[in-house]
Amino acid sequence: TGITFGSASLGNSTSSQRVTIRSVGSAPLTIRNIASLAPFSATNTCPAILQPGEFCFADVTYTANGPGRQLGELAVGSDDPAKPTAIVELAGTGCRPPSVQNNRRPGVINLCAP
């Protein structure tokens, strides 16, 4: 499972993408941590314990800090014995700001030049 954020100019952020975290077992699920590393960031509404059938959200944002494709992951740690760490793959593309050159010649516009 993964999220592709598309392109953002260097230093700018994308709109956040929402990940639903749901307890699908028959026992309460303890959420140990929810983490991502730059250039991705995450906030969440998760309590320490999700009862069976309950869910919460992690909102992930990409902030371009370099040109080109950037990869990362959202890691959700829990006491699930079958999968103690669930991973959501993340991808975004950093773009240099558009450049316009016009020396009495046709202008050149580069949009999202990695």
Wavefront OBJ file of the C-alpha trace (Angstrom):
o trace
v 0.000 0.000 0.000
v 1.341 3.415 -0.828
v 0.647 7.096 -1.384
v 2.052 9.175 -4.238
v 1.859 12.896 -3.528
v 2.821 14.141 -6.966
v 4.981 17.238 -7.421
v 5.754 20.222 -5.199
v 8.122 23.144 -5.693
v 11.153 23.070 -3.402
v 10.212 24.235 0.086
v 6.473 23.851 -0.541
v 4.088 21.252 0.853
v 1.371 19.180 -0.756
v -2.127 18.754 0.592
v -2.228 16.073 3.254
v -3.330 12.539 2.457
v -5.308 10.582 5.046
v -4.458 7.053 6.169
v -7.064 5.123 8.164
v -5.769 2.897 10.960
v -8.378 0.346 12.029
v -8.482 -2.345 14.702
v -9.800 -5.430 12.885
v -9.075 -8.056 15.536
v -11.176 -9.251 18.455
v -8.935 -7.689 21.121
v -7.937 -4.066 21.766
v -4.992 -2.847 19.657
v -2.269 -0.830 21.359
v -0.734 1.807 19.085
v 2.927 2.172 20.055
v 4.000 4.836 17.561
v 3.176 6.486 14.253
v 6.194 7.988 12.523
v 7.572 9.278 9.244
v 10.835 11.000 8.338
v 11.499 14.145 6.312
v 10.509 15.115 3.699
v 7.244 13.531 4.905
v 5.447 14.446 8.120
v 2.446 12.956 9.883
v -0.080 13.998 12.494
v -2.673 11.637 13.906
v -5.867 11.382 15.929
v -5.044 7.983 17.384
v -5.560 7.099 21.034
v -3.115 4.735 22.732
v -5.617 1.873 22.430
v -8.127 1.130 19.666
v -11.006 -1.132 20.625
v -12.106 -3.783 18.086
v -13.758 -2.045 15.131
v -12.509 1.430 16.085
v -10.340 3.503 13.775
v -8.277 6.667 13.743
v -6.469 8.741 11.138
v -2.914 9.737 10.272
v -2.616 12.737 7.931
v 0.614 12.702 5.924
v 2.145 15.687 4.097
v 5.075 15.906 1.680
v 7.369 18.964 1.760
v 9.849 19.025 -1.142
v 13.358 19.494 0.236
v 15.306 18.511 -2.866
v 14.791 18.025 -6.587
v 13.652 14.716 -8.035
v 11.720 11.743 -6.709
v 11.807 11.280 -2.942
v 10.717 8.136 -1.130
v 9.771 7.469 2.467
v 7.377 5.565 4.652
v 4.769 5.949 7.338
v 5.363 3.349 10.045
v 2.606 2.354 12.474
v 3.872 0.318 15.410
v 1.420 -1.712 17.480
v 1.058 -4.845 19.581
v -0.374 -6.793 16.615
v 1.492 -10.130 16.899
v 1.133 -10.852 13.159
v 2.368 -7.432 11.998
v 3.918 -5.303 14.765
v 4.899 -2.591 12.258
v 2.643 -1.698 9.345
v 4.317 0.302 6.556
v 2.740 2.682 4.052
v 5.169 3.609 1.260
v 5.334 7.313 0.389
v 6.594 9.118 -2.717
v 6.760 12.707 -3.904
v 8.708 14.732 -6.464
v 10.555 17.933 -5.666
v 10.668 20.547 -8.415
v 12.775 23.613 -8.932
v 10.688 26.791 -9.177
v 9.614 27.663 -12.721
v 12.129 29.719 -14.649
v 11.274 32.304 -17.246
v 13.869 33.690 -19.627
v 13.066 36.383 -22.148
v 15.810 38.298 -23.891
v 13.574 39.580 -26.689
v 13.236 35.973 -27.761
v 10.414 33.590 -27.091
v 10.174 32.869 -23.366
v 11.124 29.550 -21.867
v 9.046 28.198 -19.037
v 10.072 25.052 -17.194
v 7.411 23.736 -14.864
v 8.394 21.175 -12.281
v 11.922 20.616 -13.500
v 13.386 17.978 -11.181
l 1 2 3 4 5 6 7 8 9 10 11 12 13 14 15 16 17 18 19 20 21 22 23 24 25 26 27 28 29 30 31 32 33 34 35 36 37 38 39 40 41 42 43 44 45 46 47 48 49 50 51 52 53 54 55 56 57 58 59 60 61 62 63 64 65 66 67 68 69 70 71 72 73 74 75 76 77 78 79 80 81 82 83 84 85 86 87 88 89 90 91 92 93 94 95 96 97 98 99 100 101 102 103 104 105 106 107 108 109 110 111 112 113 114
